[in-house]
Amino acid sequence: MADVAAVIEQARREGRDPATALRIARVTLAYVSGPEPDPEQTRALAAIDQELRQLSN
């Protein structure tokens, strides 16, 4: 789930909006991570946030 490119690619293959897929992935990861995510989870959340900002521009 943390792989942004994989989330986008799967969404496109399934005909779904990549931004929506990333938002769902982010909410899920944030929920699973809890209030204190480990370093890998923190990096994944930051990567998703960055990609969402790029998609919104």
DSSP file (Angstrom, degrees, kcal/mol; ACC not computed):
  #  RESIDUE AA STRUCTURE BP1 BP2  ACC     N-H-->O    O-->H-N    N-H-->O    O-->H-N    TCO  KAPPA ALPHA  PHI   PSI    X-CA   Y-CA   Z-CA
    1    1 A M              0   0    0      0, 0.0     6,-0.1     0, 0.0    28,-0.1   0.000 360.0 360.0 360.0 -30.6    0.0    0.0    0.0
    2    2 A A        +     0   0    0      1,-0.1     2,-1.0     4,-0.1     3,-0.1   0.657 360.0  96.1 -72.4 -14.5    2.9    2.4    0.7
    3    3 A D     >  -     0   0    0      1,-0.2     4,-2.0     2,-0.1     5,-0.2  -0.667  58.3-166.6 -82.7 105.0    4.1    2.3   -2.9
    4    4 A V  H  > S+     0   0    0     -2,-1.0     4,-2.4     1,-0.2     5,-0.2   0.902  85.7  52.8 -59.4 -45.0    2.5    5.3   -4.5
    5    5 A A  H  > S+     0   0    0      1,-0.2     4,-2.7     2,-0.2    -1,-0.2   0.886 108.7  50.7 -60.6 -39.0    3.2    4.2   -8.0
    6    6 A A  H  > S+     0   0    0      2,-0.2     4,-2.5     1,-0.2    -1,-0.2   0.894 109.5  50.3 -66.9 -39.4    1.6    0.8   -7.4
    7    7 A V  H  X S+     0   0    0     -4,-2.0     4,-2.1     2,-0.2    -2,-0.2   0.928 113.6  45.5 -63.4 -44.6   -1.5    2.5   -6.0
    8    8 A I  H  X S+     0   0    0     -4,-2.4     4,-2.4     2,-0.2    -2,-0.2   0.932 113.6  48.9 -64.9 -46.0   -1.8    4.8   -9.1
    9    9 A E  H  X S+     0   0    0     -4,-2.7     4,-2.5     1,-0.2    -2,-0.2   0.915 111.8  48.3 -61.5 -44.4   -1.1    2.0  -11.6
   10   10 A Q  H  X S+     0   0    0     -4,-2.5     4,-2.0     1,-0.2    -1,-0.2   0.913 110.6  51.9 -64.1 -41.2   -3.7   -0.3  -10.0
   11   11 A A  H  <>S+     0   0    0     -4,-2.1     5,-3.3    -5,-0.2     4,-0.3   0.921 110.8  47.7 -60.5 -43.4   -6.3    2.5  -10.0
   12   12 A R  H ><5S+     0   0    0     -4,-2.4     3,-1.1     3,-0.2    -1,-0.2   0.907 109.9  52.1 -65.5 -40.9   -5.7    3.2  -13.6
   13   13 A R  H 3<5S+     0   0    0     -4,-2.5    -1,-0.2     1,-0.3    -2,-0.2   0.865 112.6  46.2 -61.5 -35.1   -6.0   -0.5  -14.5
   14   14 A E  T 3<5S-     0   0    0     -4,-2.0    -1,-0.3    -5,-0.2    -2,-0.2   0.430 116.8-114.5 -88.3   0.8   -9.3   -0.7  -12.7
   15   15 A G  T < 5S+     0   0    0     -3,-1.1     2,-0.2    -4,-0.3    -3,-0.2   0.754  70.8 136.3  74.3  23.8  -10.5    2.5  -14.3
   16   16 A R      < -     0   0    0     -5,-3.3    -1,-0.2    -6,-0.2    -2,-0.1  -0.644  65.4 -93.1-102.0 161.5  -10.6    4.4  -11.0
   17   17 A D     >  -     0   0    0     -2,-0.2     4,-2.2     1,-0.1     5,-0.2  -0.596  29.0-144.8 -71.5 123.2   -9.5    8.0  -10.3
   18   18 A P  H  > S+     0   0    0      0, 0.0     4,-2.5     0, 0.0     5,-0.2   0.865  98.1  54.7 -59.3 -37.9   -5.8    7.9   -9.0
   19   19 A A  H  > S+     0   0    0      2,-0.2     4,-2.3     1,-0.2     5,-0.2   0.915 108.9  47.6 -64.1 -41.4   -6.4   10.7   -6.6
   20   20 A T  H  > S+     0   0    0      2,-0.2     4,-2.3     1,-0.2    -1,-0.2   0.915 111.1  51.2 -64.8 -42.2   -9.3    8.9   -5.0
   21   21 A A  H  X S+     0   0    0     -4,-2.2     4,-2.4     1,-0.2    -2,-0.2   0.901 110.7  49.0 -61.5 -40.8   -7.3    5.7   -4.7
   22   22 A L  H  X S+     0   0    0     -4,-2.5     4,-2.6     2,-0.2    -1,-0.2   0.888 109.3  52.0 -66.9 -38.3   -4.4    7.7   -3.1
   23   23 A R  H  X S+     0   0    0     -4,-2.3     4,-2.5     2,-0.2     5,-0.2   0.920 111.3  47.1 -63.2 -42.3   -6.8    9.3   -0.6
   24   24 A I  H  X S+     0   0    0     -4,-2.3     4,-2.4     1,-0.2    -2,-0.2   0.918 112.8  49.3 -64.2 -43.2   -8.2    5.9    0.3
   25   25 A A  H  X S+     0   0    0     -4,-2.4     4,-2.6     1,-0.2    -2,-0.2   0.896 111.6  49.7 -62.5 -39.8   -4.7    4.5    0.7
   26   26 A R  H  X S+     0   0    0     -4,-2.6     4,-2.9     2,-0.2     5,-0.2   0.934 111.3  46.9 -66.8 -45.9   -3.7    7.4    2.9
   27   27 A V  H  X S+     0   0    0     -4,-2.5     4,-2.3     2,-0.2    -2,-0.2   0.920 114.3  48.6 -61.5 -43.2   -6.6    7.2    5.2
   28   28 A T  H  X S+     0   0    0     -4,-2.4     4,-2.5    -5,-0.2    -2,-0.2   0.934 113.4  46.2 -62.7 -46.6   -6.1    3.4    5.5
   29   29 A L  H  X S+     0   0    0     -4,-2.6     4,-2.7     1,-0.2    -2,-0.2   0.909 112.0  50.9 -63.9 -42.2   -2.4    3.8    6.2
   30   30 A A  H  X S+     0   0    0     -4,-2.9     4,-1.5     2,-0.2    -1,-0.2   0.898 111.8  48.4 -62.2 -39.7   -3.0    6.6    8.7
   31   31 A Y  H  < S+     0   0    0     -4,-2.3    -2,-0.2    -5,-0.2    -1,-0.2   0.932 114.7  44.0 -64.9 -46.4   -5.6    4.4   10.5
   32   32 A V  H  < S+     0   0    0     -4,-2.5    -2,-0.2     1,-0.2    -1,-0.2   0.861 111.9  54.4 -67.5 -36.0   -3.3    1.4   10.6
   33   33 A S  H >< S-     0   0    0     -4,-2.7     3,-0.5    -5,-0.2    -1,-0.2   0.812  93.8-160.2 -69.7 -30.8   -0.3    3.5   11.7
   34   34 A G  T 3<  -     0   0    0     -4,-1.5    -1,-0.2     1,-0.2    -2,-0.1  -0.301  48.1 -40.8  76.4-167.6   -2.0    5.0   14.7
   35   35 A P  T 3  S+     0   0    0      0, 0.0    -1,-0.2     0, 0.0    -2,-0.1   0.702 137.5  41.4 -71.9 -18.9   -1.0    8.2   16.4
   36   36 A E  S <  S-     0   0    0     -3,-0.5     6,-0.0     0, 0.0    -2,-0.0  -0.701  79.0-166.2-130.2  81.7    2.8    7.4   16.2
   37   37 A P        -     0   0    0      0, 0.0    -3,-0.1     0, 0.0    -4,-0.1  -0.293  24.8-112.7 -66.3 150.7    3.7    5.9   12.8
   38   38 A D     >  -     0   0    0      1,-0.1     4,-2.5    -5,-0.0     5,-0.2  -0.299  39.1 -93.6 -74.8 169.7    7.0    4.2   12.4
   39   39 A P  H  > S+     0   0    0      0, 0.0     4,-2.3     0, 0.0     5,-0.2   0.857 125.6  50.9 -56.8 -38.7    9.6    5.8   10.1
   40   40 A E  H  > S+     0   0    0      2,-0.2     4,-2.2     1,-0.2     5,-0.1   0.915 111.7  47.3 -65.4 -41.8    8.6    3.8    7.0
   41   41 A Q  H  > S+     0   0    0      2,-0.2     4,-2.6     1,-0.2    -1,-0.2   0.884 110.2  53.3 -66.3 -38.2    4.9    4.6    7.5
   42   42 A T  H  X S+     0   0    0     -4,-2.5     4,-2.3     2,-0.2    -2,-0.2   0.918 109.8  47.7 -62.2 -43.8    5.8    8.3    8.0
   43   43 A R  H  X S+     0   0    0     -4,-2.3     4,-2.4    -5,-0.2    -2,-0.2   0.904 111.8  50.5 -63.4 -41.1    7.7    8.3    4.7
   44   44 A A  H  X S+     0   0    0     -4,-2.2     4,-2.4     2,-0.2    -2,-0.2   0.912 110.0  49.3 -65.0 -42.3    4.8    6.6    2.9
   45   45 A L  H  X S+     0   0    0     -4,-2.6     4,-2.5     1,-0.2    -1,-0.2   0.915 111.9  49.1 -62.5 -42.2    2.3    9.1    4.2
   46   46 A A  H  X S+     0   0    0     -4,-2.3     4,-2.5     2,-0.2    -2,-0.2   0.894 110.4  51.0 -63.8 -39.9    4.6   12.0    3.1
   47   47 A A  H  X S+     0   0    0     -4,-2.4     4,-2.3     2,-0.2    -2,-0.2   0.904 111.1  47.8 -64.7 -41.3    5.0   10.4   -0.4
   48   48 A I  H  X S+     0   0    0     -4,-2.4     4,-2.6     2,-0.2    -2,-0.2   0.931 111.7  50.4 -64.7 -44.9    1.2   10.0   -0.7
   49   49 A D  H  X S+     0   0    0     -4,-2.5     4,-2.1     1,-0.2    -2,-0.2   0.915 110.7  49.5 -59.0 -43.9    0.7   13.6    0.4
   50   50 A Q  H  X S+     0   0    0     -4,-2.5     4,-2.1     1,-0.2    -1,-0.2   0.918 111.5  48.3 -62.5 -44.2    3.3   14.9   -2.1
   51   51 A E  H  X S+     0   0    0     -4,-2.3     4,-2.5     1,-0.2    -1,-0.2   0.896 109.7  52.5 -65.2 -39.4    1.6   12.9   -5.0
   52   52 A L  H  X S+     0   0    0     -4,-2.6     4,-1.7     1,-0.2    -1,-0.2   0.895 108.5  50.9 -63.5 -39.0   -1.8   14.2   -4.0
   53   53 A R  H  X S+     0   0    0     -4,-2.1     4,-0.7     1,-0.2    -1,-0.2   0.912 111.1  48.6 -63.0 -41.3   -0.5   17.8   -4.1
   54   54 A Q  H >< S+     0   0    0     -4,-2.1     3,-0.7     1,-0.2    -2,-0.2   0.891 110.6  50.5 -66.8 -38.7    1.0   17.1   -7.6
   55   55 A L  H 3< S+     0   0    0     -4,-2.5    -1,-0.2     1,-0.2    -2,-0.2   0.819 106.2  55.9 -68.0 -29.8   -2.2   15.6   -8.9
   56   56 A S  H 3<        0   0    0     -4,-1.7    -1,-0.2     1,-0.2    -2,-0.2   0.658 360.0 360.0 -79.4 -13.6   -4.3   18.6   -7.6
   57   57 A N    <<        0   0    0     -4,-0.7    -1,-0.2    -3,-0.7    -2,-0.2   0.461 360.0 360.0 -86.7 360.0   -2.1   21.1   -9.6
